[in-house]
């Protein structure tokens, strides 16, 4: 008798309790279609059914007539894929005991958001090669910050809130169950788009009141610190290529009329979780007496003052940072935390020579390390300036003074389809990246104008391929969409990302 009274009392107060513990939260607007549903349990219930109806319904009869999905579950947490963005939804939990219905919950309501980048009539990820081993993974696009399944269907996007809407760069999924990217400043967010951390961007390292000019690479480290590339603008004395001297001064744009031009030199900044700078490195500290004096751009002498660092990889175990410079066709090996340059991989500059990366890479755009401990880069391979395809290159570091930096594996990218105008050079001079996956295959984005994405294994077999495209209304056709980089996340890691969200605190 007592148990029956207790159960009756619990059922009476459950609507009040569950209203604050129900997820998706009542009236919430979701920036995703793959959602975590969570709710409190009740005594004796050992199974649950989640019913979802399209539309906002108050009347039970109306709700039941519009149910589009039933999900049976033995737990009070379930991840469910919703059919569409830009829709209203109503849902209900049915509590069961040995298949017997104990109770139906109240009706709960939420909606999914919409924006242009997930409107498949305007933007799409066209599948060129259906997924094989990686069919349960998801790929993200920089630019609009959209996550797609391997069939090209959008499932998540960065919401246009809190100053985050716009062209994002270097979107990553961290081991902490968060998302990082660069948009004007550095952001870390959760699955719902809540800002968890924001870069100070106060110019404390480069001395510029306009900020640190974050760019290209932003990574959360295993110690929960953040490492990011910045820029130091310095006035450089314009000299002839035969004159190997240069003069650096503090940033003073009035000097532009006095034979100076602004030079862009890289910085690396490490912040702790409070935004305090705990370590930094500046390229300008290492210019004096270096072979940079002899650097000559293949295209424009102005590039002499823009080495253009665009990627790093931090080998945290061995305390080494590998820093890539596109315009120098060079990878610097930097000791951490001393900042000492241990080696330069690529061309050693001498008077009258031009940088080509010793034929190993040219205008490279990302750096990683394989499980075996080899470096790999996305090689834009644009030294030829026309009709040269990029590649993924695995490189072995020298093990002695008599050894050399060696290429031990390379895969040359291909094009499944293209709409370059006749005579337009196929140049992949910027963007792109490569990521080694757990099976040692590579996920690749080709960047530039033709940002084809694909997965290729070490036997050089393509396992999946797709092309981001945009519909041009004036031309009435789809065209390849320029992308900066792309990333990939497994279903298991996506589920961790969902449950790690602040929304789903236990």
C-alpha positions, -999 to 999 in steps of 0.1 A, spaced: 0 0 0 28 24 10 46 17 -23 15 25 -43 11 58 -24 47 67 -31 44 59 -68 12 80 -70 29 109 -53 60 106 -76 38 106 -107 21 137 -96 53 157 -91 71 142 -122 59 168 -147 74 196 -124 107 177 -119 110 165 -155 104 199 -169 138 210 -156 155 177 -164 141 171 -199 164 174 -229 161 188 -255 150 216 -232 115 229 -235 113 256 -262 149 251 -272 162 258 -308 188 232 -319 216 237 -343 217 200 -351 196 171 -363 214 144 -343 201 151 -308 205 137 -273 172 130 -256 174 126 -218 148 124 -191 143 113 -154 133 78 -146 104 67 -124 100 38 -100 94 4 -116 100 16 -151 124 -7 -170 118 5 -206 108 37 -225 93 48 -258 101 82 -272 74 94 -297 83 124 -319 58 144 -339 65 171 -365 49 204 -356 41 221 -323 11 204 -307 -7 211 -274 -36 186 -278 -27 149 -274 -49 138 -303 -32 162 -327 2 150 -314 -6 114 -319 -19 119 -355 15 136 -365 40 112 -349 68 105 -373 92 85 -352 89 59 -324 121 49 -305 122 21 -280 150 22 -254 160 6 -222 178 37 -209 168 73 -201 194 87 -226 191 81 -263 206 98 -294 181 103 -321 184 117 -357 157 142 -366 145 143 -402 150 180 -410 163 215 -401 140 245 -398 111 225 -382 91 224 -351 89 191 -331 68 178 -302 78 147 -282 66 125 -253 81 97 -232 61 66 -224 73 48 -192 69 10 -192 72 -19 -168 76 -53 -184 59 -39 -216 30 -25 -195 25 13 -199 29 30 -165 26 66 -176 29 90 -205 48 122 -199 37 157 -207 42 170 -243 76 188 -248 86 211 -276 117 222 -295 127 233 -330 157 229 -353 173 261 -367 180 269 -403 206 289 -422 219 293 -458 249 269 -453 227 239 -445 201 248 -471 208 219 -496 192 240 -524 221 265 -520 250 244 -506 257 207 -508 284 180 -503 281 159 -534 292 123 -530 316 112 -556 325 78 -541 302 61 -516 318 53 -482 331 19 -474 349 13 -441 341 48 -429 304 50 -435 295 59 -399 319 89 -397 310 126 -402 330 153 -420 330 190 -412 335 220 -435 353 252 -426 337 282 -441 301 279 -429 311 254 -401 289 225 -412 290 188 -402 278 162 -428 273 125 -426 291 104 -452 260 105 -475 263 143 -477 235 152 -454 240 182 -430 236 172 -393 251 201 -374 263 237 -378 278 266 -359 249 288 -349 249 324 -359 249 336 -323 274 352 -299 294 368 -327 303 334 -343 285 336 -376 308 339 -406 336 322 -424 353 300 -398 388 284 -402 404 253 -387 373 237 -371 385 208 -349 369 183 -326 389 180 -293 394 150 -271 376 170 -244 344 167 -263 344 203 -275 349 222 -308 375 248 -316 378 272 -345 390 306 -356 366 334 -365 381 368 -359 393 354 -327 397 319 -312 366 300 -300 359 268 -281 323 258 -280 302 228 -271 278 209 -293 250 234 -286 272 264 -296 277 277 -261 310 295 -259 333 278 -234 366 297 -241 375 327 -262 410 339 -271 421 372 -254 434 386 -287 448 416 -269 481 421 -287 502 412 -256 526 393 -277 528 412 -310 524 446 -294 495 456 -317 464 471 -302 444 456 -331 450 422 -316 472 391 -323 458 384 -358 451 347 -351 452 326 -382 454 291 -397 460 268 -367 443 265 -333 448 235 -311 438 224 -276 466 206 -259 465 176 -236 472 198 -206 440 218 -215 461 248 -227 456 263 -262 482 268 -289 475 292 -318 493 310 -346 494 348 -346 511 375 -366 536 403 -358 535 432 -383 568 450 -386 580 476 -411 607 462 -434 632 482 -454 626 476 -491 659 464 -506 670 450 -540 673 412 -541 710 415 -544 712 434 -512 710 409 -484 704 433 -456 671 444 -442 659 467 -414 631 459 -390 613 486 -371 582 488 -350 549 491 -368 546 526 -382 525 528 -414 538 564 -420 571 547 -431 554 533 -462 564 565 -480 600 561 -469 610 529 -486 594 505 -461 567 479 -465 548 460 -438 562 425 -431 541 397 -417 561 375 -393 547 346 -373 541 341 -336 530 311 -317 511 317 -284 502 293 -257 473 303 -233 461 285 -202 424 280 -194 421 315 -180 435 331 -211 469 339 -196 499 336 -219 522 309 -206 546 306 -236 552 323 -269 576 323 -298 584 349 -325 600 344 -359 616 378 -357 637 367 -327 655 342 -351 660 364 -382 694 379 -373 722 359 -391 698 334 -406 696 323 -442 663 343 -445 686 371 -458 690 352 -490 653 342 -495 639 351 -529 602 346 -538 595 327 -569 567 351 -578 568 384 -560 597 401 -541 571 414 -517 567 378 -505 602 382 -490 585 399 -461 557 374 -457 571 339 -448 535 329 -442 534 303 -414 503 283 -419 505 251 -399 521 235 -368 522 201 -352 531 199 -315 547 166 -305 539 170 -269 556 138 -258 590 148 -272 585 186 -267 589 195 -303 569 219 -325 570 215 -362 561 248 -379 553 251 -416 560 281 -437 543 282 -471 562 309 -489 595 295 -476 586 259 -485 601 251 -452 593 232 -419 610 244 -388 618 220 -360 615 240 -327 625 228 -293 598 235 -266 599 254 -243 634 269 -252 622 280 -286 655 270 -302 653 261 -339 668 226 -341 665 221 -378 651 235 -410 635 210 -435 634 223 -470 656 246 -490 687 263 -474 688 297 -490 718 311 -507 724 342 -528 705 339 -561 685 308 -552 648 304 -550 628 283 -526 615 249 -539 615 228 -507 641 206 -523 614 190 -544 598 173 -513 570 199 -510 559 233 -522 535 257 -505 526 229 -480 495 236 -459 493 212 -430 515 191 -408 509 159 -388 527 129 -374 518 93 -382 515 66 -355 549 54 -366 564 88 -359 568 101 -394 559 136 -404 533 141 -431 522 172 -450 495 183 -474 517 193 -503 499 220 -524 527 214 -550 522 247 -567 558 254 -577 548 246 -613 520 272 -611 499 253 -637 483 219 -638 503 205 -609 482 184 -585 487 184 -547 497 154 -528 500 138 -493 536 132 -485 551 111 -456 585 123 -446 613 107 -425 635 129 -404 672 125 -405 686 103 -377 722 115 -381 743 143 -395 750 123 -426 713 115 -431 687 137 -450 650 145 -449 634 118 -471 601 112 -488 589 76 -481 553 77 -493 533 99 -515 497 100 -529 489 124 -557 454 138 -556 430 135 -585 399 153 -597 367 134 -604 350 164 -620 358 200 -625 343 232 -639 373 254 -642 369 278 -672 388 267 -703 425 276 -700 422 283 -662 453 270 -645 447 242 -619 466 259 -590 463 246 -555 483 273 -538 464 276 -506 442 257 -482 439 219 -478 449 195 -451 454 158 -444 446 138 -412 457 102 -405 429 80 -393 430 51 -369 434 26 -397 463 46 -411 443 58 -441 442 96 -447 413 120 -447 421 148 -471 407 181 -482 424 195 -514 416 232 -505 418 261 -529 391 265 -556 385 227 -559 381 214 -524 375 178 -531 375 156 -500 384 120 -498 397 91 -477 426 71 -492 444 41 -476 481 34 -477 475 11 -507 463 42 -525 427 30 -528 401 57 -524 375 47 -498 352 78 -500 351 111 -519 329 141 -521 329 177 -534 315 207 -516 295 228 -540 274 260 -542 245 267 -565 249 298 -586 214 311 -594 226 335 -622 243 306 -640 217 280 -630 243 254 -621 264 240 -592 300 249 -590 329 238 -568 331 256 -534 364 269 -521 372 255 -487 400 261 -462 403 228 -444 380 200 -434 379 175 -405 364 142 -396 348 127 -365 337 91 -357 302 82 -345 317 73 -311 334 107 -307 303 125 -320 282 108 -292 308 119 -267 305 154 -281 267 153 -276 267 141 -240 296 164 -230 275 194 -239 266 217 -211 230 210 -219 234 173 -208 251 178 -174 245 146 -153 
